[in-house]
Amino acid sequence: MATPTPWLDESEQRAWRAYLRMSTQLTAHLARQLAASSDLSTADFGVLVQLTDNPDGRCRAYVLGRELQWEKSRLSHHLTRMERRGLVARSECRSDGRGAYVAVTEAGRAALEAAAPAHAESVRHAVFDGLTPEQVAAFADVSERVLARLEPDGGCDGPADCGPTGEPECGL
């Protein structure tokens, strides 16, 4: 006999549906604001942030795709468009002929630096200006707890993900 489905209770349902509405509306709002204030899409911004979070501004393409939660095809097509605009550059990985590195260019870094202030202002206005410091701390805690359940290992999958020093590449 099948175990009954553990449905969400009323408070869980309320929280979940509010989260879904917030996620959809916030993502769309921030995308509109970013497009209005820069020449970057949300996807461009995400790629550039991942790259610039690394000290050398580059990482392995497959690690970038994993961090962004993108399929290989989507990443490849998007990077091609960004390359054409001069925002990123790809190069082969000498230690692994099948792999490639993606690096932010000076133009990509400049585009991100130009877009970041207005984006930060949009995030602050839409999210943080309406919260108390205690709510910000709770928001961070809840987000980190959910992420920990989704990514229990939280690190690189082994030497192929790591650089020559054994340190993870691309913001891991």
N, C-alpha and C positions, 0 to 999 in steps of 0.2 A: 504494500500500500504506500502511495506517495505521501511524503511529508507536506503538510499544508504550506503554502507560500507565506513567508513572514512579511506581510504588508507593512507599509509605513504607518505609524500612528499619526494622529491629527497634527501634533506639533512637528514631527519629522516631515510630514507632507507639506505643511506650511513653509518650513525652512527650505525644503528642497525646491519647491515651486518658486519661492522668492529668489533663491539662488539662480535658477534657470532664467527667470525674467531679467534679473540683474546682469547676469553674464552676457546674455544676448544684447540687451540694450547698452550696456557699458562698452562692449566690444564695438558695436556699430557707432556709438557716439565718439569713441576715441579714434576710430578709423576716419570718420568724417573730419574731425578736428586736425588730425595729422595730415590728411590730404589737403585741407584748406590752408595749412600753414607751412607746407613743405612740398617737395617733389618726391617724397617717399610714401610708399604704401606701408601698411602695417607689417606685411611680410618682409619688405626691404628693411624696415626698422628692426625687426626681430633678428634677421641675419646679421646686420651690422652690430647690434648690441652683443650678440654671441661672440662675434669676432673680436670686437674691441675689449671684451672682458678678458681676453688673453693678453699677456704682456707683449707678445710678438705680433699680435693682430691676425693670427692665422690658426687654422685647425684642419684636421682631416675632414674631408667632405662627408663621409659616412657618420662621423661623430656629430657633425653639425646637423645632419638630417635627424639623427636620433634625439638630439637636444631639442630641436624644433618640433619633433613628432611628425615629420614629413616623410612620405614615401620617396624612394630614390628618384623616380621619374619627376615628381613635383620639384624636388630640390634641384635636379639637373636643369630643368626648364627655367626655373626662377633664377638660378645662378647665371645661366646664359644671358637672360635679359639684363641682369645686373652688370655682367661683364661688358655688354654692349654699351651700357651707360657709363662705364668706367668706375663703378663703385667697388667692384671686387676683381680679383685676378685668381686664376687657378693655375696650379703647377703640379707636376708629377712628384710623387713621393719616391725618393731615390732608394730607400730601403725596401719598398714594396711597389713594384712596377704597375700593379693593378690599382693602387691607391692614388689619391690626389689630395692636395692641400688647397684650401680656399683662404685667401688673404684679403683683408680690407686694404683698399688703395687710399692714397691721400685724399682723392676726391670723395671716396666713401666716408672717410673719417670726417671730412669737412661737412658733408651732407648731414651726417648724424649729429655733429656738434651744432649745426644750424637748427636742426629740427628738435633737439632735445629740450631746450628751454620751454617752448610752447607746449610740447607733449607733457612735460612735468607739470606745467601749470594746469593743463586739462585734467590730468590725473588727480592733482591736489583738489581742484574745484569739484570734480565729480565724486570723489571718494573721501579724501581725508579731511576736507574742511567741514564735513558733516558729522565727524566722529570725535569723540573725546579721546584723550591719550589712552585711557583704559580700553576703549573699544578698538583702537588701533592695535594695541598689544594683543587683545583677544582675537582680532582678525588675523594677525600674523600667526598666532598660536594654532588656530583652527586650520589655516592654510598649510602650515608646516606639518601638522599631524596627518592631514589627508594625504599630502605629498609623500610622507614617510610610508604610508600604507600602500601607495601606488608604486613606489620605488624602494623596496626594502633593502636592496643591496647598496644603493646610493653611491656607487663608484664605478670605476672602469671595469670592463669585463676581462681584463688581462693585458698582457704586454702589447697586443695589437692596438689597444686603445691609448696606450701611453707613449710618451715621448722617450728620447734617448736616456733620460735620467730616471725613467720609471714613473714620472709624474704624468697624470692624465692630461690629454690635449683637449682644447676647446671647452673650457669652463666646467669640467667635471670635478 
